[in-house]
Amino acid sequence: TDLLVNTIGAYDGYVPLDWLVGEETTRLGIKAAGDWTVEAYPVAREYVHIFGVPGSYNGNGDDIVFIGGGEPDVANISSEGDRNFVVWSYGDDRDLLVNEIGAYQGTVVVPKNTVVFVVKATGEWTIEVTARE
């Protein structure tokens, strides 16, 4: 797995590790100028962020957000950050939904069977998802 985090200055966020078939991380290489800590969590209810569909979730920085409830249809996504803003969906496949520099506001179709969003961001962001009818 390459480049889980690439930032200048302080960092606090969540990134997926070993989610794709064949990935098995046995050690991490870290280059940092100051103190750092890495914590690994299992994908278990007490460690994950979850919101229902239809519904919305507000975040800040890198995060992993599971969705439950109805089947997702479209997502209204916005970001106030000034750097790269990326949203991946995971379900039967991994799909890139957003990849923009700076503030973003838009609507994307959420692939069928999506169960998780992985967000890479600086600053605050919102994902609001409607349910398929």
N, C-alpha and C positions, 0 to 999 in steps of 0.2 A: 504494500500500500504506500503510495507516494503522497507527500504534501497534505497531511491532514489539516494543518494550520500554517498559515504564512502571514505574519502580521508584524508591525512595528509598534512597540509600546506594550502596555498591559493587555492581557487577553483573558476572557472568561467565556466559555461556550461549550456546546455539545456537538460532537461529530460522530457519524457512524463508523464502526470498525468491524471489518469482516462480515459485511452484509451480503456480499455477492458470492456465488458459488465458486469454490476454489480458493477463496481468501482465508488465510490463516496466519495472523500476525504473531510472531514469537518474541519480538523485541522492537523497541522504538529508538530511533536516532534523533536526538534533540539538540538543536543549536540555539542557545539563548545567552543573552548578556547578563541576565539577573536570575533571581530565584524563580523556580517553577515547580508545579505539582501536576501530576496526571492522575486522574481517577477513572477507573473502568467500571461500568455498571452493566448488569445483565438487562436484557429487554424484559422487564417485569413492571407491573402496574405501579409499584411504589417509586419507580425511578423515571418514569416517562411522563411527558406532557400529553394530555388527551383532550380533544373537544369533539362534540357531536355534530353530525350533519343532519339538517342544516345548522350552521353556526359559524362562529368566528373565533380567531385566536390572535392575540396581540403578543408580539415578542420583541426581543432586543438582542441583536447579535446572532451568532450561530446557534441553531437549535434543531431539535428533532421533535416533530409533532405528529402523534398518532391520531387518526380520525375514527370515529365510531358512529353508530346510528344508521342513517339512511345511506344510499349509494350516492357518491358525489357526482355532480354534473359540471358546473363551472365554478371557478374561483375568481373573486375580485381580490387582487393583490396590490398592496401598496408598500412603499419603503421610503423612509426619509433619509437614508444614508447617503454619503457622498462618495462611496467607493463601489466596488463590485457587489452586485446583489444577484444571488443565484437561488432558484427554487427547483429542487428535484422532487418527483413523485416516485414512490415505490409501491408496487403491487405485483401483478404478474410480470411486469418489466420495470425498468428504471427509465424515466422520461424526464428530459430537461424542459421545464415549463417556463422559466425566466432566466435570462442571463444579460444583465444590463449594468452600466456604469452610472452611478449617481441615483438620484431620486427616481422612483418608478411608480406608475399607477396604470393598471391594465386588467383585462379579463382574459382568462385562459380556460380552455376545455380541460377538465380533469380526466385522465384516462380511466376507463372502467376498471374496477377492482383495486383502485388506489387505497392504501391503508396508512400511508405515512408520507409526510412532507419533510424534506431535509432542506434547511435554509442556511445559506452562508451570507452574512450581512454585517454591516457596521451600522449601528443605529436602530431605531425602532421600525417595526414593520407590522402589517396586518394581513391575514388571510381570511376571507369570508367565503364560505362554500355553500352553494345551494344543492338541494337533493334532486336526483332524477325523478321524474314523475312516471 
